[in-house]
Amino acid sequence: MSISAGPPGPGELRRHLGVSDAVLVGLGSMLGAGVFAVLAPAAAASGGGLLLGLAVAALVAYCNATSSARLAARYPRSGGTYVYGTERLGELWGYLAGWSFVTGKTASCAAMALTVGLYVWPGQAHAVAVATVAVLTAVDYAGVRKAAWLTRAIVAFVLVVLAAVVVACLAGGAPPRPAPGGAAFTAAGVLQAAGLLFFAFAGYARIATLGEEVRDPRTTIPRAIPLALGLTLAVYAAVAVAVLAVLGPGRLARAAAPLAEAVRAAGVPALVPLVQAGAAVAAAGSLLALLLGVSRTTMAMARDRHLPHTLAAVHPRRHVPHHAQLAVGAAVAALAATLDVRGAIGFSSFGVLVYYAIANASAWTLSPGLTARIVPGAGLLGCLVLAFTLPSASVLWGTLVLAAGAAAYGVRKAVAARRP
C-alpha cells in the first residue's frame, strides 16, 4: 500500500520528491564529496592500486545500498539507519547509528564548505566556508523542493565539467611521462584507499533520510539508491582512469588539485578555470545535500529525546525541520571556521562506516535465510574492515567520539530510570 502524497498533517513533512529528485540528492552529495577531493589521498595510500581500491569501495557501497534500500522500504521515515537500528536491533544501536551519522557528517559538511573556500578564495578559505554554510542553510530552510531544484542544476554543471576533464585527458594527445613514486602497492594500502573512497560514495544515505518527503517511498527509495550509486561509480571510474593515464599514481598522489593538474598536463590549460569552478560548485552541491540529511536525522533523534526536543520542531508553513536545520548550520559553521580538511574527511569516513555497519546488521535481521544474509553480512564485514584500516588518528578520534556518545546515552537512561 503506497503512502499518500496529500497535504501533510501537523508535525509532518511534505511528500513531493520523485525518483529523479531523490537520485539527484544522492548524486549531489556523492559527486561533490569524492571526485574532486579524494583521488589524491587515495592514490597516496594505495600506490598503483587506486582502481582496485575504487572497486572495493564500490562493492561495500553496493552492499550498503542494497541493505539500506530494503530497510527504507520497510521503514519509510526520516532518520535512515537511526530508525532501522532502533526498530531491528534496539534503541542503543539506533542511537549509535544516529550519533555516528550526525557527528561524522557534520565534520563532512565542514570539509565540503572548506573545499569551496579553498577553490574560491584560498587566502580567506575559512571565511568563505562559513558564508557558504549560511547561504545553503537558508536554502534548506526555504524548503526541500527548492534545494532539490538547485541540486539538479549543480549536478548538471559538474557532469559537464567532469566530461570535459575525461575528454581532455584521454584525447588530448600524448601526455608527459608520469612521475614515478607514491606508496608501495599493499593490501593494507588498498583497503585504506577504499575507506577514503567510500567517503565519496556515502551520499545515498541522504536518500534514505528523506523517507518522509518522497512520494511512495516503498518504491521510490529502493529505485533511487542503486541508480544514484551506479551513476556515481561510472563517473568515478571514468575520471580515475583518465587522470591516471595522464599523471600516473605517483604524481596523482602529490597533486593538490588533481583534476586541474591533469588537464594542464594533458595540454589543455584553458580548462583549469572551469575545473576550479566545477570543484567549488560540486562541493557546494555536496554540502547542500549533507545539510539536508543531517538535519533530518537530528530531527528524528530529537523526536525520541536523544537530542533536545526542540530540534524536532517542523515549520508550520514550510514543513521543514527548521530548528534542526539552524542548529546543524551553526555547528557546521563553527567547525568550518577552525577545522582541518584532511582530518575532517578521515573522521567522517569512520563515522559513516560505523553507521553503515549498523545498517547492515539491521538488514541481517530482515530475513532468516542464509542467501538473504550474504549481502548484509558482506557489507557489515566490509564496513568494519575499512573503518579500522583508516589512518590511525581518524580511528582514534572516531572511537573516542563514539564512546562519548554511548556514555551520554547511558547517563541519560540512568537519570530517566531514577525519576519517579
C-alpha positions in Angstrom: 0.0 0.0 0.0 1.5 3.3 -1.0 1.8 6.3 1.3 -0.3 9.3 0.3 1.4 12.4 -1.1 -1.5 14.6 0.1 -1.2 17.6 2.4 0.9 16.9 5.5 -0.6 16.8 8.9 0.7 18.7 11.9 4.4 17.9 12.6 4.7 16.0 9.3 6.9 16.7 6.3 5.5 17.2 2.7 5.9 14.1 0.4 6.7 15.6 -3.0 10.1 14.2 -4.2 10.1 11.6 -7.0 12.7 9.2 -8.2 14.7 11.7 -10.2 14.7 14.2 -7.4 15.9 11.6 -4.9 18.6 10.4 -7.3 19.9 13.9 -7.7 20.1 14.4 -4.0 22.4 11.4 -3.8 24.4 12.5 -6.9 24.8 16.0 -5.5 26.4 14.6 -2.3 28.5 11.8 -3.8 30.0 13.7 -6.8 30.9 16.7 -4.7 32.4 14.6 -1.9 34.8 12.5 -3.9 35.7 13.2 -7.4 37.5 16.5 -6.7 38.9 15.7 -3.2 39.6 12.0 -2.6 41.5 10.7 -5.6 44.8 12.2 -4.5 44.9 10.9 -0.9 43.5 7.5 -2.1 46.4 7.3 -4.6 48.9 8.2 -1.9 47.6 5.3 0.2 47.2 2.7 -2.5 50.1 3.4 -4.8 49.2 1.7 -8.1 46.1 0.1 -6.6 43.8 3.1 -6.8 41.3 1.4 -9.2 41.3 -1.7 -7.1 40.5 0.4 -4.0 37.7 2.0 -6.0 36.3 -1.4 -6.8 36.4 -2.5 -3.2 34.7 0.8 -2.1 32.0 0.3 -4.7 31.4 -3.3 -3.6 31.0 -2.3 0.0 28.8 0.6 -1.0 26.6 -1.7 -3.1 26.1 -4.0 -0.1 25.2 -1.0 2.0 22.9 0.5 -0.7 21.1 -2.8 -1.0 20.6 -3.2 2.7 19.6 0.5 3.0 17.0 0.1 0.2 15.4 -2.9 1.9 15.2 -1.1 5.2 14.0 2.1 3.8 11.2 0.3 2.0 10.2 -1.3 5.3 10.5 1.9 7.4 9.9 4.9 5.1 10.5 7.6 7.8 13.1 10.3 8.2 16.2 9.2 10.1 17.8 6.5 8.0 19.8 3.9 10.0 18.8 5.6 13.2 15.3 4.4 12.6 16.4 1.0 11.2 18.8 0.2 14.1 16.1 1.2 16.7 13.5 -1.0 15.0 15.6 -4.1 14.3 18.4 -4.1 17.0 17.2 -1.9 19.8 17.3 1.7 21.0 21.0 1.8 21.8 22.1 0.6 18.3 19.7 3.1 16.6 21.1 5.8 18.8 24.7 4.9 18.0 23.9 5.0 14.3 22.3 8.4 14.6 25.2 9.7 16.7 27.7 8.4 14.2 25.8 9.9 11.3 25.3 13.3 12.9 28.8 13.7 14.2 30.6 12.2 11.1 28.5 14.1 8.6 28.8 17.4 10.5 32.5 17.1 10.0 31.9 16.2 6.4 29.8 19.3 5.9 32.7 21.4 7.3 35.1 19.7 4.9 32.9 20.5 1.9 32.5 24.1 3.0 36.3 24.4 3.3 36.7 22.9 -0.2 34.5 25.7 -1.5 36.7 28.3 0.3 39.9 26.8 -0.9 38.8 26.9 -4.6 37.1 30.3 -4.4 39.4 32.3 -2.3 42.3 30.3 -0.8 43.5 33.2 1.4 40.2 33.5 3.1 39.0 29.9 2.9 37.5 29.8 6.4 35.5 33.0 5.9 34.2 31.8 2.6 33.3 28.4 4.1 31.3 30.0 6.9 29.4 32.2 4.4 28.7 29.2 2.2 27.2 27.3 5.1 25.0 30.3 6.0 23.7 30.6 2.4 22.9 26.9 1.9 21.3 26.6 5.4 18.9 29.3 4.2 18.2 27.4 1.0 17.4 24.3 3.0 15.3 26.3 5.4 13.2 27.6 2.5 12.1 24.1 1.7 13.3 20.8 0.2 11.7 21.5 -3.2 14.0 24.5 -3.8 17.0 22.5 -2.6 16.2 19.7 -5.0 16.0 22.0 -8.0 19.2 23.7 -7.1 20.9 20.3 -6.8 19.7 19.4 -10.3 21.4 22.4 -11.7 24.6 21.7 -9.8 24.8 18.1 -10.8 24.3 19.0 -14.5 27.2 21.5 -14.4 29.5 19.2 -12.5 28.9 16.4 -15.0 29.7 18.7 -17.9 33.0 19.7 -16.2 33.9 16.1 -15.5 33.1 15.1 -19.1 35.5 17.8 -20.3 38.2 16.5 -18.0 37.9 13.0 -19.2 37.9 14.0 -22.9 40.9 16.3 -22.4 42.9 13.6 -20.6 42.0 10.7 -23.0 42.0 12.7 -26.3 44.5 15.5 -25.6 47.4 13.8 -27.3 50.4 12.0 -25.8 50.8 13.2 -22.2 54.2 13.6 -20.5 55.6 10.5 -18.9 54.0 10.1 -15.4 56.3 10.8 -12.5 57.4 7.7 -10.5 56.9 7.3 -6.8 53.9 7.0 -4.5 53.1 4.4 -1.9 54.0 0.8 -2.4 51.2 -1.4 -3.5 50.0 -3.3 -0.4 46.7 -4.9 0.6 46.6 -2.5 3.6 47.1 0.5 1.4 44.3 -0.6 -1.0 41.9 -1.0 2.0 42.8 2.4 3.3 42.2 3.9 -0.1 38.9 2.1 -0.3 37.9 3.5 3.1 38.7 7.0 1.9 36.9 6.5 -1.4 33.9 5.1 0.5 33.5 8.6 2.0 32.7 9.7 -1.6 30.1 7.0 -2.2 28.1 7.6 1.0 25.8 10.2 -0.5 23.0 7.7 -1.0 22.4 7.9 2.8 20.8 11.3 2.0 18.1 9.5 0.0 17.2 7.2 2.9 17.0 10.1 5.4 14.3 11.7 3.1 11.8 8.9 3.9 9.1 11.3 4.9 9.5 13.6 1.9 9.4 11.2 -1.1 6.3 10.0 -2.9 5.6 6.3 -2.5 8.8 5.7 -0.5 8.5 1.9 -0.7 9.0 2.1 -4.4 11.0 5.3 -4.8 13.8 4.8 -2.3 14.8 1.2 -3.5 14.9 2.5 -7.1 16.7 5.8 -6.3 19.6 4.4 -4.2 21.1 1.9 -6.7 20.6 4.3 -9.6 22.5 7.1 -7.8 25.2 4.6 -6.8 25.6 3.2 -10.3 25.8 6.6 -12.0 28.4 7.8 -9.5 30.6 4.7 -9.9 30.6 5.1 -13.7 31.7 8.8 -13.3 34.4 7.9 -10.7 35.8 5.1 -12.8 36.0 7.3 -16.0 37.6 10.2 -14.2 40.1 7.9 -12.3 41.2 6.1 -15.5 41.6 9.4 -17.3 43.6 11.2 -14.6 45.8 8.1 -14.0 46.5 7.9 -17.7 48.0 11.4 -17.6 49.5 11.7 -14.2 50.2 8.2 -13.1 49.8 7.1 -9.4 52.9 8.9 -8.1 52.1 12.3 -9.5 48.4 12.0 -8.7 49.3 11.2 -5.0 51.2 14.5 -4.7 48.7 16.7 -6.6 46.9 19.4 -4.5 44.2 19.8 -7.2 44.5 16.6 -9.3 41.9 17.3 -11.9 43.2 20.7 -12.7 46.8 19.4 -12.8 45.6 16.6 -15.1 44.1 18.9 -17.7 47.2 21.1 -17.5 49.4 18.1 -18.1 47.2 16.9 -21.0 48.0 20.2 -22.8 44.6 21.9 -22.2 45.4 24.6 -19.6 42.4 26.7 -20.7 40.2 24.2 -18.9 41.8 24.8 -15.5 39.4 27.7 -14.5 36.4 25.6 -15.5 37.7 22.7 -13.4 38.2 25.0 -10.4 34.7 26.4 -10.8 33.4 22.8 -11.1 35.1 21.8 -7.9 33.7 24.7 -5.9 30.2 24.1 -7.3 30.4 20.3 -6.6 31.5 20.9 -3.0 28.6 23.3 -2.5 26.2 20.8 -4.0 27.5 18.1 -1.7 27.2 20.5 1.3 23.6 21.3 0.4 22.6 17.6 0.4 24.6 16.9 3.5 23.0 19.7 5.5 19.6 18.4 4.4 20.3 14.8 5.5 21.9 15.7 8.9 19.1 18.0 9.8 16.5 15.1 9.2 18.4 12.6 11.3 18.8 15.3 14.0 15.0 15.8 13.9 14.4 12.1 14.2 16.7 11.7 17.2 15.1 14.8 18.8 11.6 13.2 18.4 12.8 10.4 20.6 14.5 12.8 23.0 18.0 11.6 22.4 18.7 15.2 21.5 16.9 18.4 22.8 13.2 18.0 21.9 13.0 21.5 20.4 15.1 20.2 17.4 12.1 18.1 16.4 10.0 21.1 15.5 8.6 21.3 12.0 7.8 24.7 10.5 4.0 25.1 10.2 4.1 26.6 6.7 7.3 25.3 5.1 7.0 21.8 6.7 10.8 21.5 7.2 12.6 20.8 10.5 13.7 24.4 10.9 15.1 24.2 14.4 17.3 21.2 13.4 18.4 23.0 10.2 19.5 26.1 12.1 21.3 24.1 14.8 23.2 22.0 12.3 24.1 25.0 10.2 25.5 26.7 13.3 27.6 23.7 14.3 29.0 23.3 10.8 29.8 26.9 10.6 31.8 26.7 13.8 33.7 23.7 12.6 34.4 25.3 9.2 35.9 28.2 11.0 38.5 26.1 12.7 38.8 22.5 11.2 41.5 20.9 9.1 40.1 19.4 5.9 42.0 16.1 5.8 41.3 15.4 9.4 37.6 16.1 8.8 37.5 13.6 5.9 39.1 10.8 7.9 36.9 11.3 10.9 33.8 11.5 8.7 34.7 8.2 7.0 35.0 6.4 10.3 31.6 7.7 11.4 29.9 6.8 8.1 31.3 3.3 8.1 30.1 2.7 11.6 26.7 4.0 10.6 26.5 1.5 7.7 27.8 -1.3 9.7 24.7 -0.9 11.9 22.5 -0.6 8.8 23.9 -4.0 7.5 23.4 -5.6 10.9 19.8 -4.3 10.9 19.2 -5.7 7.4 20.6 -9.1 8.5 17.6 -9.5 10.8 15.0 -9.0 8.0 15.2 -12.5 6.6 16.3 -15.7 8.3 17.7 -17.5 5.2 21.4 -17.7 4.5 21.1 -16.4 0.9 19.3 -13.3 2.1 22.0 -12.6 4.6 25.0 -12.8 2.2 24.8 -9.1 1.1 24.3 -7.6 4.6 26.9 -9.9 6.1 29.4 -8.8 3.4 28.5 -5.2 4.0 28.9 -5.5 7.7 32.4 -7.1 7.5 33.5 -4.7 4.8 32.5 -1.6 6.8 34.3 -2.8 9.9 37.5 -3.7 7.9 37.6 -0.4 6.1 36.8 1.6 9.3 39.8 0.2 11.1 42.2 0.5 8.2 41.8 4.3 8.0 44.6 6.5 9.3 45.2 5.9 13.0 44.3 9.4 14.1 40.9 9.0 12.4 40.3 5.7 14.1 41.3 7.1 17.5 39.2 10.2 17.4 36.3 8.3 15.8 36.4 5.7 18.6 36.6 8.3 21.3 33.6 10.3 19.9 31.6 7.0 19.6 32.4 6.1 23.2 31.4 9.6 24.3 28.0 9.2 22.6 27.5 5.8 24.2 28.4 7.3 27.6 25.9 10.1 27.2 23.2 7.6 26.3 24.0 5.6 29.4 23.8 8.6 31.6 20.5 9.8 30.1 19.0 6.3 30.6 20.2 6.2 34.2 18.8 9.6 35.1 15.5 8.7 33.5 15.3 5.4 35.5 15.7 7.3 38.8 12.8 9.6 38.1 9.6 8.8 39.9 
